[in-house]
Amino acid sequence: MKLVDKPVKAKKGDTASPKAVEEDASNKVSQGRAELIKKFPVRANLENYEQEYATFNWDDAKKEISYFAGGKMNAAYNAVDRHLHDGRRNKVALYSVDVNNKIEKLTFQDIAEQSNKMGNALKKLGAHRGDRVFVFLPRVPELYTTTVAIAKIGAIAGPLFSAFGPDALRDRLIDSEAKIIITNPALKPKLDAIRGQLPDLEYVIVVGGDKEKMGEREFTYEELVSGESDKLECARMDPEDPLYLLYTSGTTGKPKGVVHVHHDIIGHHMTSKWVLDLRDDDTYWCTADPGWVTGTVYGIFGPWSLGASVVSYEGRFDADSWYSLIDRLKVTVWYTAPTALRMLMKAGDDVVYKHSLDSVRHILSVGEPLNPEVVRWGQKVYGLPIHDNWWQTETGMQLIANLPCNAIKPGSMGKPLPGVYAAVVDEDGEEVEPGKLGKLVVRPGWPAMLREVWRNEEKFNEYFKISGWYFSGDNAWKDEDGYFWFVGRADDVINTAGHRVGPFEVESALIEHPSVTEAGVIGKPDKERGEIIKAFIVLGNGVVQTDELLEDIKEFTKRQLAAHAYPREIEVKESLPKTRSGKIMRRLLKAWELGLPTGDTSSLEDD
Ligand code: PRX
């Protein structure tokens, strides 16, 4: 993906040229839509975009959400407990597929009861409203029931990606002053490694833990919930009370805690209806881990708010297993990511045809640019277009999407949803004309917008510093038809295989290695993963560069941070370019890497 930091007119023939793709879209996609309609003569939940966009307002959506007296609410009540009274009590809420492909089915009643037990147990441990309770689990049923339990008692759920290493955990648990964490025996050693640095952490709960091995203030999940009642009243929350706290990377500093509130559920609900197009008979699979925002919002709250059956798969990616799963569970709606789709494309067409994917009626993708050729390939092998959509941890819900009722322009993220005003602006916040590149911004007012950066007002205010727009940090352009086209990040944030990684975090982990004295990290374009992480490092005095050493540095970073966040490439330098205050100039590192002109580097820049 070309990175452009100045607004320039898109040229014809550019991959992002509307003309080139529109022509393509007209034959490929209309054919796909025709097949789709033939196969499933059901209408999309949102049938008329223009009309809905012109008339919709978020207050109208409140009628789809359950409130308690006095305008109080609880997102978990909406996602789970209300289905005990609307005919879905015995419907499968979760198909949990473990690493051995064993399927466990949990109904909405099961989820309600198990989360009630856990909610009661948490309360007994002293978890109060507003306390941070983190979930550090792989995709097992307890990940879901525990997250719901935390929300039910009004505590703040902190999802953690199970691949995180000790450094990544420490940053998040320290900053949030986490009180309780729920993990399992396989992941616990990563926590044990930093336990002494977490004075606020009171309790550790271990799913499937051995009672004999529990230390001080440690409990097994099973012993905690065993005597608990399966009845619990959901806490009556103010809609603006926090629901979950998810850390995400920026360009400077450690990850920031993005705070979302119970009111978000309105946005989760409406977008799951419009964009995911979920209906009651759907079996829906979101491939994202709930440690990321997609897995929390569209793997738990959104689809359950609509009462859909959700598939969770603990196993690793491989084309055969994924297609088998779709076939076996007759998945109808499938929400995945461009890197996964590119890997599936690489795995070839034969493996697709080995399985029956006839159940699938809607495919979506998010998290990074979706190449037009992947959309075309999907059309060929799945017989369906792939619907790209755009949003972020901070936006809390999809904002721009290719809706089932609109034609797709492959390569475009689609149009803003009803109730969302998105625009492309210049440095001063002025909207630029169609075809011009600029900053992608959104007018505040959608229900799931971040409410706070955890205890960091300055960082929160940075999002809104120009003319009251919410600045996404992405560069984009809009075409004459109102479709948005992603161009790149406006900052140094790296997007590798859909994982958002802050260069600062990787640099910090690198310099913890005894042989590394300086590190600068950038995203390097990569065909499969979108970007890979590349590190430029300076070695300590007398340290000799060897392949073994570089391998060791990679492994070290992987262990400390996470498997997705280590540098796949490392280049050793004598020194790194820095600003006057000593900040590494990633801009120059990127220019080196891409062979771009670096300008005059003899004089150092100010920050
Ligand atoms: O750069 C954009 C990219 O992912 C960023 C948000 O990352 P995160 O907060 O981790 O949330 C990802 C999933 C919602 C964005 O700023 N991104 C997201 N969707 C797209 C995208 N880039 C291109 N096309 C998309 N559809």
Residues whose N, C-alpha, C, O or C-beta is under 5 A from the ligand:
A	BS01	PRX	T294 S365 V366 G367 E368 P369 L370 D388 N389 W390 W391 Q392 T393 E394 M413 S472 D474 F486 G498 R500
